[in-house]
Amino acid sequence: MPASQQLLDNLQTIGFSPNEAEVYIALIRLSPSFVAPLVKETKKHRQMVYNALDSLLNRNLIVRSTKNGKFYYELANPDRLVQIIKEQETVAADLASQISDQISQPDEQVEVLRGSTSFQEALLAFTAIGRQNREYIIMNTIPREFVSFTASKLKQQITVLRQLKKEGMDIQLLAFKSIESQLRADSFWPYVDDPYETRVSDSTPEPPQTIWISGEHVYLRNHLDDPILIHIKSKDLAGRYREYFNSYWQSATPVHRLG
């Protein structure tokens, strides 16, 4: 495997989106750099490069300075990558502990998943669970992150969900006002009512996590820059989250792509 591809794969394993990983690698080669050379190096749309740079800045993985009235970027200390993993492990351990305290049945299970690759695999596993249970609920997702994290699997995912919809299965997506504009972005708008039945709630407070529900399975993802998923198999907990979802769903406003 070429070194650059291995580096790309490793960055995605620890939670980089494909877009973030490619921009980070470009910075390894070009740092310090203005935006234009990064656009040329990655062959990506300028806005995609800016989005990746903003995300990397938020995690203190790069540094931004100004020169001649223009921003330029350079890598922060690579040790920051190790620090991020330690922070993720702390968050995941706390979440697992909190969830374990809520469940007690011997057939109940908790699984911690981390990184964009695990996110993609979990989404496909959740779709299979949804097919089996004839139930597919997503609550409080962030469309921009969803598209970014599932880039390599998105076409396959949407094809399967559209087939399930044709078979009569409800594919329910509940979003909130704070991200309504993201629903209308070109990258997500085609899916708003095909395959999803999408509604937007203006209720507060908004749930702190993205929540997937099907049968006795629940997936929770905290809204961090790197995906950390907690998969819980618990009939009781799934029932409580389903009631939570329904309390928002009933009063939410339907959103249609052509509406």
MARBA-851979 format. One record per residue (C-alpha): residue in three letters; residue number from 1; x, y, z. Coordinates in steps of 0.25 Angstrom, whole numbers, plus 5000, padded with zeros to 4 digits. Layout:
N
> type,seq,x,y,z
> Ala,NUM,X,Y,Z;
...
% end
This chain:
259
> type,seq,x,y,z
> Met,1,5000,5000,5000;
> Pro,2,5006,5014,4996;
> Ala,3,5010,5022,5008;
> Ser,4,5000,5033,5005;
> Gln,5,4988,5023,5004;
> Gln,6,4993,5017,5017;
> Leu,7,4993,5031,5024;
> Leu,8,4979,5034,5018;
> Asp,9,4974,5021,5023;
> Asn,10,4980,5023,5037;
> Leu,11,4975,5037,5038;
> Gln,12,4961,5032,5035;
> Thr,13,4962,5021,5045;
> Ile,14,4964,5031,5056;
> Gly,15,4952,5039,5052;
> Phe,16,4956,5048,5041;
> Ser,17,4946,5050,5030;
> Pro,18,4951,5047,5016;
> Asn,19,4951,5061,5012;
> Glu,20,4959,5065,5025;
> Ala,21,4969,5054,5023;
> Glu,22,4972,5059,5009;
> Val,23,4974,5073,5013;
> Tyr,24,4982,5070,5025;
> Ile,25,4992,5061,5016;
> Ala,26,4992,5073,5007;
> Leu,27,4997,5082,5018;
> Ile,28,5007,5071,5022;
> Arg,29,5013,5074,5008;
> Leu,30,5011,5089,5007;
> Ser,31,5011,5094,5021;
> Pro,32,5010,5106,5023;
> Ser,33,5001,5109,5012;
> Phe,34,4990,5118,5007;
> Val,35,4977,5112,5002;
> Ala,36,4979,5113,4987;
> Pro,37,4991,5103,4987;
> Leu,38,4982,5093,4996;
> Val,39,4971,5094,4986;
> Lys,40,4981,5091,4975;
> Glu,41,4987,5079,4982;
> Thr,42,4974,5073,4987;
> Lys,43,4966,5076,4974;
> Lys,44,4954,5079,4983;
> His,45,4944,5090,4982;
> Arg,46,4949,5102,4990;
> Gln,47,4938,5102,5000;
> Met,48,4941,5087,5003;
> Val,49,4955,5091,5006;
> Tyr,50,4950,5103,5015;
> Asn,51,4941,5093,5022;
> Ala,52,4952,5083,5025;
> Leu,53,4961,5094,5030;
> Asp,54,4951,5100,5040;
> Ser,55,4948,5086,5045;
> Leu,56,4963,5084,5047;
> Leu,57,4965,5097,5054;
> Asn,58,4954,5094,5063;
> Arg,59,4962,5082,5068;
> Asn,60,4975,5090,5069;
> Leu,61,4981,5081,5058;
> Ile,62,4985,5093,5050;
> Val,63,4989,5107,5052;
> Arg,64,4983,5119,5044;
> Ser,65,4991,5132,5043;
> Thr,66,4990,5144,5034;
> Lys,67,4999,5149,5023;
> Asn,68,4997,5161,5014;
> Gly,69,4982,5161,5018;
> Lys,70,4980,5146,5014;
> Phe,71,4979,5134,5023;
> Tyr,72,4990,5123,5023;
> Tyr,73,4991,5110,5030;
> Glu,74,5001,5101,5036;
> Leu,75,5001,5088,5044;
> Ala,76,5001,5088,5059;
> Asn,77,5009,5078,5067;
> Pro,78,5006,5064,5062;
> Asp,79,5005,5060,5077;
> Arg,80,4991,5066,5077;
> Leu,81,4986,5054,5069;
> Val,82,4990,5045,5081;
> Gln,83,4983,5055,5091;
> Ile,84,4970,5054,5082;
> Ile,85,4970,5039,5084;
> Lys,86,4972,5040,5099;
> Glu,87,4960,5050,5099;
> Gln,88,4951,5041,5091;
> Glu,89,4954,5029,5100;
> Thr,90,4951,5037,5112;
> Val,91,4938,5042,5106;
> Ala,92,4934,5028,5101;
> Ala,93,4938,5022,5115;
> Asp,94,4929,5032,5122;
> Leu,95,4917,5029,5112;
> Ala,96,4919,5014,5113;
> Ser,97,4919,5015,5129;
> Gln,98,4906,5024,5128;
> Ile,99,4899,5014,5119;
> Ser,100,4903,5002,5127;
> Asp,101,4897,5008,5139;
> Gln,102,4884,5009,5132;
> Ile,103,4883,4994,5128;
> Ser,104,4884,4982,5135;
> Gln,105,4878,4970,5127;
> Pro,106,4888,4959,5124;
> Asp,107,4884,4959,5109;
> Glu,108,4887,4974,5108;
> Gln,109,4900,4979,5101;
> Val,110,4908,4991,5100;
> Glu,111,4918,4993,5089;
> Val,112,4927,5006,5087;
> Leu,113,4931,5009,5072;
> Arg,114,4940,5020,5068;
> Gly,115,4945,5026,5055;
> Ser,116,4939,5029,5042;
> Thr,117,4941,5015,5037;
> Ser,118,4934,5009,5049;
> Phe,119,4923,5019,5046;
> Gln,120,4921,5015,5032;
> Glu,121,4920,5000,5036;
> Ala,122,4911,5003,5048;
> Leu,123,4901,5010,5038;
> Leu,124,4901,4998,5029;
> Ala,125,4899,4989,5041;
> Phe,126,4888,4998,5046;
> Thr,127,4881,4997,5032;
> Ala,128,4881,4982,5033;
> Ile,129,4875,4983,5047;
> Gly,130,4864,4992,5041;
> Arg,131,4861,4983,5030;
> Gln,132,4859,4972,5040;
> Asn,133,4851,4980,5050;
> Arg,134,4843,4988,5039;
> Glu,135,4847,5001,5047;
> Tyr,136,4857,5011,5044;
> Ile,137,4858,5024,5052;
> Ile,138,4868,5035,5052;
> Met,139,4867,5046,5061;
> Asn,140,4875,5059,5062;
> Thr,141,4885,5056,5051;
> Ile,142,4894,5066,5045;
> Pro,143,4893,5065,5030;
> Arg,144,4907,5071,5027;
> Glu,145,4914,5061,5036;
> Phe,146,4906,5050,5031;
> Val,147,4909,5052,5017;
> Ser,148,4924,5054,5021;
> Phe,149,4925,5042,5029;
> Thr,150,4918,5032,5020;
> Ala,151,4924,5037,5007;
> Ser,152,4929,5024,5002;
> Lys,153,4916,5016,5006;
> Leu,154,4906,5027,5004;
> Lys,155,4901,5022,4990;
> Gln,156,4900,5008,4995;
> Gln,157,4892,5013,5007;
> Ile,158,4882,5021,5000;
> Thr,159,4880,5010,4989;
> Val,160,4876,5000,5000;
> Leu,161,4868,5010,5008;
> Arg,162,4860,5014,4995;
> Gln,163,4857,4999,4993;
> Leu,164,4852,4997,5007;
> Lys,165,4843,5009,5005;
> Lys,166,4837,5003,4993;
> Glu,167,4835,4991,5001;
> Gly,168,4826,4999,5011;
> Met,169,4836,5002,5022;
> Asp,170,4836,5016,5029;
> Ile,171,4849,5023,5028;
> Gln,172,4848,5034,5038;
> Leu,173,4857,5045,5040;
> Leu,174,4855,5056,5051;
> Ala,175,4864,5068,5050;
> Phe,176,4863,5081,5058;
> Lys,177,4863,5096,5054;
> Ser,178,4877,5098,5057;
> Ile,179,4881,5090,5045;
> Glu,180,4869,5092,5036;
> Ser,181,4878,5100,5026;
> Gln,182,4887,5088,5025;
> Leu,183,4875,5079,5020;
> Arg,184,4874,5088,5008;
> Ala,185,4889,5087,5004;
> Asp,186,4891,5081,4990;
> Ser,187,4898,5069,4997;
> Phe,188,4886,5065,5005;
> Trp,189,4874,5071,4999;
> Pro,190,4871,5060,4989;
> Tyr,191,4869,5050,5001;
> Val,192,4859,5058,5009;
> Asp,193,4847,5051,5005;
> Asp,194,4853,5040,4997;
> Pro,195,4856,5031,5004;
> Tyr,196,4854,5039,5017;
> Glu,197,4841,5044,5023;
> Thr,198,4847,5056,5029;
> Arg,199,4841,5065,5039;
> Val,200,4847,5078,5046;
> Ser,201,4844,5081,5061;
> Asp,202,4845,5094,5067;
> Ser,203,4844,5089,5081;
> Thr,204,4855,5091,5091;
> Pro,205,4864,5087,5097;
> Glu,206,4870,5079,5086;
> Pro,207,4875,5065,5089;
> Pro,208,4890,5065,5091;
> Gln,209,4893,5053,5082;
> Thr,210,4889,5047,5069;
> Ile,211,4880,5035,5072;
> Trp,212,4877,5023,5063;
> Ile,213,4866,5013,5067;
> Ser,214,4861,5000,5062;
> Gly,215,4855,4989,5070;
> Glu,216,4863,4987,5082;
> His,217,4875,4994,5077;
> Val,218,4880,5008,5079;
> Tyr,219,4892,5015,5074;
> Leu,220,4896,5028,5081;
> Arg,221,4906,5038,5075;
> Asn,222,4911,5050,5082;
> His,223,4913,5063,5074;
> Leu,224,4928,5063,5074;
> Asp,225,4937,5065,5062;
> Asp,226,4941,5051,5062;
> Pro,227,4930,5040,5062;
> Ile,228,4928,5032,5074;
> Leu,229,4917,5023,5074;
> Ile,230,4911,5015,5086;
> His,231,4903,5003,5081;
> Ile,232,4893,4998,5092;
> Lys,233,4884,4985,5091;
> Ser,234,4873,4987,5101;
> Lys,235,4858,4986,5099;
> Asp,236,4855,4995,5111;
> Leu,237,4865,5006,5107;
> Ala,238,4860,5005,5092;
> Gly,239,4846,5007,5097;
> Arg,240,4849,5019,5105;
> Tyr,241,4857,5026,5093;
> Arg,242,4845,5022,5084;
> Glu,243,4835,5029,5093;
> Tyr,244,4845,5041,5094;
> Phe,245,4845,5041,5078;
> Asn,246,4830,5040,5077;
> Ser,247,4828,5052,5087;
> Tyr,248,4836,5061,5077;
> Trp,249,4831,5054,5064;
> Gln,250,4816,5057,5066;
> Ser,251,4818,5072,5067;
> Ala,252,4829,5073,5056;
> Thr,253,4827,5080,5043;
> Pro,254,4828,5071,5030;
> Val,255,4839,5075,5020;
> His,256,4838,5072,5005;
> Arg,257,4849,5073,4995;
> Leu,258,4839,5080,4985;
> Gly,259,4831,5087,4996;
% end
